[in-house]
Amino acid sequence: MGNAFGFDYNRPMTKAYSCDYYWVESLISSYVAQWRQMGFDAVVAIARGGLAPGVMASTALSLPLHALGYNRAARRVSWFTQQTPPPGARILLVEDIAGRGTTLSDSVEFLRQGGFTIKVFTLAWDSQSRIVPDYGFQMPAGCRAWFPWERESITDAFGATGNLPGRPEHEYASWAMDLDGILLPDIPEDHYLRDLEAALLRRDTLEPHAVLPNRDLRALPIVTGRPEQDRARTQAWLDRHGFSGRLIMRDEARHTAAQTALHKAQAIIEQRYTHFIESDAIQALEIANQVKVARVLWWNGSRAMAVYAHETPEMSAAGTALANDRS
């Protein structure tokens, strides 16, 4: 994929914009009717990033799928698939990103020199893109597209490689975790309501859970729903028990206690965490619904379970209408 996201590795990374498979399918579906009128003969995907959307597009259009490979170091394009489109074919070229790199531009030139007529579809592009595609979604300013097939590419560690990782990509993941319910027991909410200071003092004396997720948690960043005013006592507990990860707390000027899941989801996006461990099942669902590409793991005290969530507005609307009818 060339310089995949048009990212300048000498400046801070921007906010992640989640583009999960549902988002990809929805974007492709919005073009299908138009593409069917274009008379394409084949879809050509650029491996790897273009393969997933290429399969979706070719299936929706009932067209053969071919693919190109790209040697970034040599800037060499070649056919990735054994079969190729017939000479003079009208091609829909598919890639995930139109970036600042040369993958897409070299691929376009390769196909044009082969005598093909081309239209370009990329899932995302931005103001830094070398090529503006014929079809695709323009990223909002300050955002980078975040795809499930390149989950780790959003992290600082991966960015530092200049898109030339020397290790397996999963090793560039960026993990974070919840606090209460993960490292120490939750204090029941009614205790806080009954006597806030007594509940806080009790929480300060708790020992870490005997059973913790099977990762090295000592330096893992923590995103907690505790309010910012509790930072000093929270940091003191973490220091006392040997946890040194970055501590992100809830700013009450931005999020109420009822918006804790939203606070955590936004922190995951802003800090580009690829994996998040959450102890509350309802919050895990809400976070997964907000952050489509990150791996959200619900920790129930002994096991971690991956959580995926999509809102179904049509059912929510029906439920609201029924409730209104009964009122």
C-alpha atoms as a printed R data frame, in Angstrom:
    type eleno elety resid chain resno       x       y       z
1   ATOM     1    CA   MET     A     1   0.000   0.000   0.000
2   ATOM     2    CA   GLY     A     2   2.740   2.581  -0.403
3   ATOM     3    CA   ASN     A     3   2.779   5.187   2.335
4   ATOM     4    CA   ALA     A     4  -0.577   3.854   3.357
5   ATOM     5    CA   PHE     A     5  -2.355   6.780   4.951
6   ATOM     6    CA   GLY     A     6  -0.452   9.758   3.610
7   ATOM     7    CA   PHE     A     7   1.161  10.096   7.033
8   ATOM     8    CA   ASP     A     8   4.119  12.366   7.739
9   ATOM     9    CA   TYR     A     9   6.104  10.297  10.222
10  ATOM    10    CA   ASN     A    10   7.841  13.417  11.604
11  ATOM    11    CA   ARG     A    11   4.654  14.915  13.052
12  ATOM    12    CA   PRO     A    12   2.141  13.653  15.628
13  ATOM    13    CA   MET     A    13  -0.402  11.141  14.404
14  ATOM    14    CA   THR     A    14  -3.973  12.250  13.960
15  ATOM    15    CA   LYS     A    15  -7.233  10.893  15.285
16  ATOM    16    CA   ALA     A    16  -8.340   7.444  14.145
17  ATOM    17    CA   TYR     A    17 -11.490   7.285  11.996
18  ATOM    18    CA   SER     A    18 -13.033   3.828  12.362
19  ATOM    19    CA   CYS     A    19 -13.878   2.159   9.038
20  ATOM    20    CA   ASP     A    20 -15.086  -1.334   9.880
21  ATOM    21    CA   TYR     A    21 -16.447  -3.897   7.430
22  ATOM    22    CA   TYR     A    22 -20.005  -2.589   7.834
23  ATOM    23    CA   TRP     A    23 -18.800   0.937   6.946
24  ATOM    24    CA   VAL     A    24 -16.891  -0.409   3.940
25  ATOM    25    CA   GLU     A    25 -19.896  -2.369   2.683
26  ATOM    26    CA   SER     A    26 -22.175   0.646   3.135
27  ATOM    27    CA   LEU     A    27 -19.831   2.907   1.170
28  ATOM    28    CA   ILE     A    28 -19.541   0.397  -1.663
29  ATOM    29    CA   SER     A    29 -23.316  -0.105  -1.729
30  ATOM    30    CA   SER     A    30 -23.791   3.637  -2.228
31  ATOM    31    CA   TYR     A    31 -21.943   3.384  -5.581
32  ATOM    32    CA   VAL     A    32 -23.198   0.072  -6.934
33  ATOM    33    CA   ALA     A    33 -26.151   1.440  -8.914
34  ATOM    34    CA   GLN     A    34 -23.889   4.022 -10.558
35  ATOM    35    CA   TRP     A    35 -21.164   1.477 -11.310
36  ATOM    36    CA   ARG     A    36 -23.630  -0.884 -12.945
37  ATOM    37    CA   GLN     A    37 -24.297   1.837 -15.521
38  ATOM    38    CA   MET     A    38 -20.580   2.309 -16.248
39  ATOM    39    CA   GLY     A    39 -20.115  -0.928 -18.174
40  ATOM    40    CA   PHE     A    40 -17.041  -2.163 -16.346
41  ATOM    41    CA   ASP     A    41 -15.551  -5.446 -17.529
42  ATOM    42    CA   ALA     A    42 -13.626  -6.307 -14.357
43  ATOM    43    CA   VAL     A    43 -12.582  -5.160 -10.913
44  ATOM    44    CA   VAL     A    44  -8.853  -4.946 -10.139
45  ATOM    45    CA   ALA     A    45  -7.794  -4.719  -6.514
46  ATOM    46    CA   ILE     A    46  -4.379  -3.645  -5.222
47  ATOM    47    CA   ALA     A    47  -3.126  -6.252  -2.752
48  ATOM    48    CA   ARG     A    48  -3.356  -6.150   0.254
49  ATOM    49    CA   GLY     A    49  -5.452  -3.154   1.154
50  ATOM    50    CA   GLY     A    50  -7.724  -3.306  -1.867
51  ATOM    51    CA   LEU     A    51  -8.598  -6.981  -1.602
52  ATOM    52    CA   ALA     A    52 -11.438  -6.778   0.939
53  ATOM    53    CA   PRO     A    53 -13.294  -3.919  -0.806
54  ATOM    54    CA   GLY     A    54 -12.396  -5.440  -4.169
55  ATOM    55    CA   VAL     A    55 -14.179  -8.687  -3.281
56  ATOM    56    CA   MET     A    56 -17.228  -6.732  -2.114
57  ATOM    57    CA   ALA     A    57 -17.322  -4.584  -5.257
58  ATOM    58    CA   SER     A    58 -16.806  -7.465  -7.704
59  ATOM    59    CA   THR     A    59 -19.489  -9.538  -5.991
60  ATOM    60    CA   ALA     A    60 -21.994  -6.669  -6.021
61  ATOM    61    CA   LEU     A    61 -21.281  -6.051  -9.713
62  ATOM    62    CA   SER     A    62 -21.045  -9.736 -10.713
63  ATOM    63    CA   LEU     A    63 -17.678  -9.051 -12.331
64  ATOM    64    CA   PRO     A    64 -14.415 -11.014 -12.333
65  ATOM    65    CA   LEU     A    65 -11.868  -9.938  -9.725
66  ATOM    66    CA   HIS     A    66  -8.167  -9.565 -10.513
67  ATOM    67    CA   ALA     A    67  -5.393  -8.101  -8.369
68  ATOM    68    CA   LEU     A    68  -2.112  -6.238  -8.647
69  ATOM    69    CA   GLY     A    69   0.929  -6.650  -6.430
70  ATOM    70    CA   TYR     A    70   3.324  -3.815  -5.605
71  ATOM    71    CA   ASN     A    71   6.992  -3.935  -4.630
72  ATOM    72    CA   ARG     A    72   7.382  -0.729  -2.670
73  ATOM    73    CA   ALA     A    73  11.174  -0.666  -2.583
74  ATOM    74    CA   ALA     A    74  11.501  -1.155  -6.342
75  ATOM    75    CA   ARG     A    75   8.276   0.705  -7.225
76  ATOM    76    CA   ARG     A    76   7.361  -2.273  -9.384
77  ATOM    77    CA   VAL     A    77   3.780  -3.260 -10.238
78  ATOM    78    CA   SER     A    78   2.937  -6.784 -11.363
79  ATOM    79    CA   TRP     A    79  -0.109  -9.004 -11.641
80  ATOM    80    CA   PHE     A    80  -0.926 -10.656  -8.321
81  ATOM    81    CA   THR     A    81  -3.466 -13.008  -9.911
82  ATOM    82    CA   GLN     A    82  -2.675 -15.519 -12.632
83  ATOM    83    CA   GLN     A    83  -5.603 -14.447 -14.793
84  ATOM    84    CA   THR     A    84  -5.737 -10.880 -16.083
85  ATOM    85    CA   PRO     A    85  -8.466  -8.786 -17.721
86  ATOM    86    CA   PRO     A    86  -8.758  -8.953 -21.504
87  ATOM    87    CA   PRO     A    87  -6.930  -6.255 -23.508
88  ATOM    88    CA   GLY     A    88  -8.818  -2.954 -23.606
89  ATOM    89    CA   ALA     A    89 -11.070  -3.870 -20.680
90  ATOM    90    CA   ARG     A    90 -12.820  -1.171 -18.672
91  ATOM    91    CA   ILE     A    91 -11.465  -1.472 -15.143
92  ATOM    92    CA   LEU     A    92 -12.641  -0.380 -11.721
93  ATOM    93    CA   LEU     A    93  -9.374  -0.132  -9.771
94  ATOM    94    CA   VAL     A    94  -9.889  -0.596  -6.014
95  ATOM    95    CA   GLU     A    95  -7.586   0.397  -3.141
96  ATOM    96    CA   ASP     A    96  -8.254   1.212   0.494
97  ATOM    97    CA   ILE     A    97  -6.327   4.507   0.659
98  ATOM    98    CA   ALA     A    98  -5.241   7.146  -1.808
99  ATOM    99    CA   GLY     A    99  -2.165   8.230   0.140
100 ATOM   100    CA   ARG     A   100   0.947  10.298  -0.393
101 ATOM   101    CA   GLY     A   101   2.861   7.237  -1.534
102 ATOM   102    CA   THR     A   102   3.275   5.859  -5.027
103 ATOM   103    CA   THR     A   103   1.343   2.571  -4.887
104 ATOM   104    CA   LEU     A   104  -1.840   3.893  -6.429
105 ATOM   105    CA   SER     A   105  -0.234   6.230  -8.976
106 ATOM   106    CA   ASP     A   106   2.165   3.528 -10.177
107 ATOM   107    CA   SER     A   107  -0.696   1.035 -10.420
108 ATOM   108    CA   VAL     A   108  -2.783   3.448 -12.485
109 ATOM   109    CA   GLU     A   109   0.148   4.035 -14.833
110 ATOM   110    CA   PHE     A   110   0.766   0.267 -15.149
111 ATOM   111    CA   LEU     A   111  -2.836  -0.351 -16.196
112 ATOM   112    CA   ARG     A   112  -2.949   2.571 -18.604
113 ATOM   113    CA   GLN     A   113   0.224   1.388 -20.292
114 ATOM   114    CA   GLY     A   114  -1.496  -1.997 -20.628
115 ATOM   115    CA   GLY     A   115  -4.258  -0.356 -22.654
116 ATOM   116    CA   PHE     A   116  -6.984  -0.496 -20.010
117 ATOM   117    CA   THR     A   117  -9.596   2.192 -19.364
118 ATOM   118    CA   ILE     A   118  -9.628   2.964 -15.628
119 ATOM   119    CA   LYS     A   119 -11.801   4.488 -12.959
120 ATOM   120    CA   VAL     A   120 -10.360   4.618  -9.437
121 ATOM   121    CA   PHE     A   121 -12.227   3.800  -6.236
122 ATOM   122    CA   THR     A   122 -10.525   4.171  -2.863
123 ATOM   123    CA   LEU     A   123 -12.321   3.795   0.414
124 ATOM   124    CA   ALA     A   124 -10.665   6.932   1.750
125 ATOM   125    CA   TRP     A   125  -8.582   9.880   0.653
126 ATOM   126    CA   ASP     A   126  -7.556  13.216   2.143
127 ATOM   127    CA   SER     A   127  -5.933  16.525   1.269
128 ATOM   128    CA   GLN     A   128  -2.494  14.860   1.217
129 ATOM   129    CA   SER     A   129  -3.462  12.215  -1.336
130 ATOM   130    CA   ARG     A   130  -1.286  12.041  -4.447
131 ATOM   131    CA   ILE     A   131  -4.356  11.025  -6.491
132 ATOM   132    CA   VAL     A   132  -7.943  12.157  -5.945
133 ATOM   133    CA   PRO     A   133 -10.011   9.062  -6.808
134 ATOM   134    CA   ASP     A   134 -13.108   9.051  -8.976
135 ATOM   135    CA   TYR     A   135 -15.045   7.476  -6.100
136 ATOM   136    CA   GLY     A   136 -14.388   7.339  -2.382
137 ATOM   137    CA   PHE     A   137 -14.791   9.016   0.977
138 ATOM   138    CA   GLN     A   138 -12.824  12.122   1.885
139 ATOM   139    CA   MET     A   139 -11.506  11.877   5.437
140 ATOM   140    CA   PRO     A   140 -12.462  14.706   7.809
141 ATOM   141    CA   ALA     A   141  -9.573  17.046   8.577
142 ATOM   142    CA   GLY     A   142  -7.249  15.682  11.251
143 ATOM   143    CA   CYS     A   143  -8.386  12.059  10.810
144 ATOM   144    CA   ARG     A   144  -6.784   8.921   9.430
145 ATOM   145    CA   ALA     A   145  -8.736   5.968   8.124
146 ATOM   146    CA   TRP     A   146  -8.552   2.934  10.407
147 ATOM   147    CA   PHE     A   147  -9.313  -0.421   8.770
148 ATOM   148    CA   PRO     A   148  -9.695  -3.831  10.471
149 ATOM   149    CA   TRP     A   149  -7.201  -5.478   8.099
150 ATOM   150    CA   GLU     A   150  -4.544  -2.939   9.165
151 ATOM   151    CA   ARG     A   151  -5.572  -2.426  12.777
152 ATOM   152    CA   GLU     A   152  -2.055  -1.874  14.123
153 ATOM   153    CA   SER     A   153  -1.019   0.629  11.452
154 ATOM   154    CA   ILE     A   154  -2.755   3.370  13.442
155 ATOM   155    CA   THR     A   155  -0.314   3.176  16.380
156 ATOM   156    CA   ASP     A   156   2.732   5.332  17.093
157 ATOM   157    CA   ALA     A   157   4.960   2.251  17.121
158 ATOM   158    CA   PHE     A   158   3.883   1.252  13.618
159 ATOM   159    CA   GLY     A   159   4.103   4.842  12.387
160 ATOM   160    CA   ALA     A   160   7.730   4.997  13.485
161 ATOM   161    CA   THR     A   161   8.568   2.209  11.009
162 ATOM   162    CA   GLY     A   162   7.776   4.394   8.014
163 ATOM   163    CA   ASN     A   163   5.291   1.725   6.898
164 ATOM   164    CA   LEU     A   164   8.135  -0.801   6.676
165 ATOM   165    CA   PRO     A   165   7.632  -2.925   9.795
166 ATOM   166    CA   GLY     A   166  10.419  -5.273  10.753
167 ATOM   167    CA   ARG     A   167   8.215  -7.447  12.950
168 ATOM   168    CA   PRO     A   168   4.778  -9.084  12.585
169 ATOM   169    CA   GLU     A   169   2.160  -6.343  12.552
170 ATOM   170    CA   HIS     A   170   0.302  -7.624  15.621
171 ATOM   171    CA   GLU     A   171   3.387  -6.767  17.676
172 ATOM   172    CA   TYR     A   172   2.697  -3.067  17.048
173 ATOM   173    CA   ALA     A   173  -0.674  -3.213  18.843
174 ATOM   174    CA   SER     A   174  -1.422  -0.601  21.494
175 ATOM   175    CA   TRP     A   175  -3.332  -1.883  24.535
176 ATOM   176    CA   ALA     A   176  -5.212  -0.032  27.285
177 ATOM   177    CA   MET     A   177  -7.533  -1.091  30.096
178 ATOM   178    CA   ASP     A   178 -10.258  -0.080  32.489
179 ATOM   179    CA   LEU     A   179  -9.310   0.254  36.180
180 ATOM   180    CA   ASP     A   180 -12.083  -0.704  38.617
181 ATOM   181    CA   GLY     A   181 -13.130  -4.290  38.039
182 ATOM   182    CA   ILE     A   182  -9.830  -5.058  36.289
183 ATOM   183    CA   LEU     A   183  -7.049  -4.220  38.737
184 ATOM   184    CA   LEU     A   184  -9.178  -3.991  41.860
185 ATOM   185    CA   PRO     A   185 -12.752  -4.834  42.899
186 ATOM   186    CA   ASP     A   186 -15.581  -2.479  42.048
187 ATOM   187    CA   ILE     A   187 -17.214  -0.677  44.962
188 ATOM   188    CA   PRO     A   188 -21.020  -0.995  44.576
189 ATOM   189    CA   GLU     A   189 -22.575   2.247  43.357
190 ATOM   190    CA   ASP     A   190 -24.962   2.502  46.294
191 ATOM   191    CA   HIS     A   191 -21.963   2.747  48.657
192 ATOM   192    CA   TYR     A   192 -20.868   5.941  46.922
193 ATOM   193    CA   LEU     A   193 -24.390   7.337  47.132
194 ATOM   194    CA   ARG     A   194 -24.746   6.468  50.797
195 ATOM   195    CA   ASP     A   195 -21.377   7.796  52.019
196 ATOM   196    CA   LEU     A   196 -19.012   9.025  49.316
197 ATOM   197    CA   GLU     A   197 -15.970   9.652  51.503
198 ATOM   198    CA   ALA     A   198 -16.251   6.316  53.280
199 ATOM   199    CA   ALA     A   199 -16.523   4.506  49.931
200 ATOM   200    CA   LEU     A   200 -13.457   6.311  48.579
201 ATOM   201    CA   LEU     A   201 -11.431   5.525  51.696
202 ATOM   202    CA   ARG     A   202 -12.416   1.876  51.427
203 ATOM   203    CA   ARG     A   203 -11.442   1.812  47.751
204 ATOM   204    CA   ASP     A   204  -8.033   3.274  48.584
205 ATOM   205    CA   THR     A   205  -7.271   0.327  50.882
206 ATOM   206    CA   LEU     A   206  -8.217  -2.428  48.433
207 ATOM   207    CA   GLU     A   207  -5.592  -4.850  47.211
208 ATOM   208    CA   PRO     A   208  -5.245  -5.764  43.510
209 ATOM   209    CA   HIS     A   209  -7.334  -8.662  42.246
210 ATOM   210    CA   ALA     A   210  -5.752 -12.064  42.697
211 ATOM   211    CA   VAL     A   211  -6.767 -12.971  39.132
212 ATOM   212    CA   LEU     A   212  -5.809 -10.496  36.400
213 ATOM   213    CA   PRO     A   213  -5.940 -10.634  32.587
214 ATOM   214    CA   ASN     A   214  -3.078 -12.655  31.153
215 ATOM   215    CA   ARG     A   215  -0.955  -9.723  30.022
216 ATOM   216    CA   ASP     A   216   1.788  -7.635  31.554
217 ATOM   217    CA   LEU     A   217  -0.388  -4.878  33.012
218 ATOM   218    CA   ARG     A   218   2.299  -2.942  34.878
219 ATOM   219    CA   ALA     A   219   2.837  -0.290  32.198
220 ATOM   220    CA   LEU     A   220  -0.487  -0.561  30.374
221 ATOM   221    CA   PRO     A   221  -2.363   2.751  29.901
222 ATOM   222    CA   ILE     A   222  -5.506   3.067  32.033
223 ATOM   223    CA   VAL     A   223  -8.718   4.757  30.886
224 ATOM   224    CA   THR     A   224 -11.058   5.051  33.834
225 ATOM   225    CA   GLY     A   225 -14.463   6.547  34.516
226 ATOM   226    CA   ARG     A   226 -13.197   8.000  37.765
227 ATOM   227    CA   PRO     A   227 -13.446  11.815  37.690
228 ATOM   228    CA   GLU     A   228 -10.346  13.959  37.301
229 ATOM   229    CA   GLN     A   229 -10.683  15.185  40.888
230 ATOM   230    CA   ASP     A   230  -9.745  11.672  42.064
231 ATOM   231    CA   ARG     A   231  -6.408  11.690  40.214
232 ATOM   232    CA   ALA     A   232  -4.104  12.104  43.221
233 ATOM   233    CA   ARG     A   233  -5.575   9.262  45.255
234 ATOM   234    CA   THR     A   234  -5.916   7.031  42.163
235 ATOM   235    CA   GLN     A   235  -2.299   7.633  41.155
236 ATOM   236    CA   ALA     A   236  -1.178   6.938  44.725
237 ATOM   237    CA   TRP     A   237  -2.923   3.527  44.644
238 ATOM   238    CA   LEU     A   238  -1.368   2.666  41.286
239 ATOM   239    CA   ASP     A   239   2.111   3.716  42.440
240 ATOM   240    CA   ARG     A   240   1.761   1.719  45.641
241 ATOM   241    CA   HIS     A   241   0.950  -1.454  43.712
242 ATOM   242    CA   GLY     A   242   3.464  -1.056  40.904
243 ATOM   243    CA   PHE     A   243   1.282   0.077  37.971
244 ATOM   244    CA   SER     A   244   2.998   2.805  35.954
245 ATOM   245    CA   GLY     A   245   0.869   3.162  32.809
246 ATOM   246    CA   ARG     A   246  -0.534   6.463  31.650
247 ATOM   247    CA   LEU     A   247  -3.697   7.418  33.545
248 ATOM   248    CA   ILE     A   248  -6.597   8.957  31.596
249 ATOM   249    CA   MET     A   249  -9.487  10.088  33.784
250 ATOM   250    CA   ARG     A   250 -12.936  11.442  33.031
251 ATOM   251    CA   ASP     A   251 -13.186  15.208  32.594
252 ATOM   252    CA   GLU     A   252 -16.540  16.127  34.091
253 ATOM   253    CA   ALA     A   253 -16.670  19.210  31.878
254 ATOM   254    CA   ARG     A   254 -16.798  16.869  28.851
255 ATOM   255    CA   HIS     A   255 -18.544  13.735  30.115
256 ATOM   256    CA   THR     A   256 -20.932  13.020  32.952
257 ATOM   257    CA   ALA     A   257 -20.765   9.784  34.932
258 ATOM   258    CA   ALA     A   258 -23.548   8.443  32.700
259 ATOM   259    CA   GLN     A   259 -21.287   9.117  29.684
260 ATOM   260    CA   THR     A   260 -18.367   7.071  30.970
261 ATOM   261    CA   ALA     A   261 -18.480   4.642  28.025
262 ATOM   262    CA   LEU     A   262 -18.381   7.570  25.590
263 ATOM   263    CA   HIS     A   263 -15.413   9.032  27.481
264 ATOM   264    CA   LYS     A   264 -13.550   5.732  27.147
265 ATOM   265    CA   ALA     A   265 -14.440   5.333  23.465
266 ATOM   266    CA   GLN     A   266 -13.202   8.812  22.634
267 ATOM   267    CA   ALA     A   267  -9.980   8.205  24.551
268 ATOM   268    CA   ILE     A   268  -9.407   5.005  22.558
269 ATOM   269    CA   ILE     A   269  -9.883   6.905  19.295
270 ATOM   270    CA   GLU     A   270  -7.790   9.911  20.331
271 ATOM   271    CA   GLN     A   271  -4.927   7.786  21.663
272 ATOM   272    CA   ARG     A   272  -5.255   5.153  18.906
273 ATOM   273    CA   TYR     A   273  -5.450   2.136  21.193
274 ATOM   274    CA   THR     A   274  -6.040  -1.021  19.174
275 ATOM   275    CA   HIS     A   275  -7.172  -3.183  22.125
276 ATOM   276    CA   PHE     A   276  -9.136  -2.250  25.245
277 ATOM   277    CA   ILE     A   277 -10.012  -4.395  28.277
278 ATOM   278    CA   GLU     A   278 -13.291  -3.396  29.981
279 ATOM   279    CA   SER     A   279 -14.828  -4.894  33.124
280 ATOM   280    CA   ASP     A   280 -18.418  -3.693  32.693
281 ATOM   281    CA   ALA     A   281 -20.409  -5.629  30.074
282 ATOM   282    CA   ILE     A   282 -22.788  -2.776  29.231
283 ATOM   283    CA   GLN     A   283 -19.928  -0.331  28.832
284 ATOM   284    CA   ALA     A   284 -18.057  -2.866  26.709
285 ATOM   285    CA   LEU     A   285 -21.026  -2.991  24.304
286 ATOM   286    CA   GLU     A   286 -21.309   0.800  24.188
287 ATOM   287    CA   ILE     A   287 -17.570   1.192  23.566
288 ATOM   288    CA   ALA     A   288 -17.611  -1.454  20.829
289 ATOM   289    CA   ASN     A   289 -20.506   0.350  19.170
290 ATOM   290    CA   GLN     A   290 -18.561   3.626  19.209
291 ATOM   291    CA   VAL     A   291 -15.142   2.243  18.273
292 ATOM   292    CA   LYS     A   292 -15.707  -0.184  15.423
293 ATOM   293    CA   VAL     A   293 -12.172  -1.297  14.643
294 ATOM   294    CA   ALA     A   294 -10.546  -1.564  18.082
295 ATOM   295    CA   ARG     A   295 -10.714  -4.951  19.799
296 ATOM   296    CA   VAL     A   296 -12.910  -4.489  22.867
297 ATOM   297    CA   LEU     A   297 -12.505  -7.289  25.404
298 ATOM   298    CA   TRP     A   298 -14.936  -7.776  28.281
299 ATOM   299    CA   TRP     A   299 -13.161  -9.127  31.368
300 ATOM   300    CA   ASN     A   300 -15.585 -10.947  33.691
301 ATOM   301    CA   GLY     A   301 -13.042 -11.639  36.397
302 ATOM   302    CA   SER     A   302 -11.668 -14.841  34.953
303 ATOM   303    CA   ARG     A   303 -12.148 -14.759  31.171
304 ATOM   304    CA   ALA     A   304 -11.860 -12.195  28.393
305 ATOM   305    CA   MET     A   305 -14.469 -12.191  25.632
306 ATOM   306    CA   ALA     A   306 -14.290 -10.142  22.446
307 ATOM   307    CA   VAL     A   307 -17.267  -7.807  22.046
308 ATOM   308    CA   TYR     A   308 -18.728  -6.523  18.773
309 ATOM   309    CA   ALA     A   309 -21.705  -4.186  18.607
310 ATOM   310    CA   HIS     A   310 -23.741  -2.333  15.993
311 ATOM   311    CA   GLU     A   311 -26.762  -0.243  16.749
312 ATOM   312    CA   THR     A   312 -29.968  -1.204  14.932
313 ATOM   313    CA   PRO     A   313 -31.823   2.111  14.592
314 ATOM   314    CA   GLU     A   314 -34.914   0.546  13.027
315 ATOM   315    CA   MET     A   315 -35.536  -1.549  16.140
316 ATOM   316    CA   SER     A   316 -34.713   1.326  18.477
317 ATOM   317    CA   ALA     A   317 -37.208   3.511  16.656
318 ATOM   318    CA   ALA     A   318 -39.901   0.816  16.853
319 ATOM   319    CA   GLY     A   319 -39.302   0.395  20.553
320 ATOM   320    CA   THR     A   320 -39.576   4.128  21.094
321 ATOM   321    CA   ALA     A   321 -42.820   4.309  19.115
322 ATOM   322    CA   LEU     A   322 -44.325   1.459  21.142
323 ATOM   323    CA   ALA     A   323 -43.329   3.130  24.371
324 ATOM   324    CA   ASN     A   324 -44.882   6.382  23.203
325 ATOM   325    CA   ASP     A   325 -48.111   4.580  22.303
326 ATOM   326    CA   ARG     A   326 -48.357   3.175  25.802
327 ATOM   327    CA   SER     A   327 -47.748   6.479  27.525
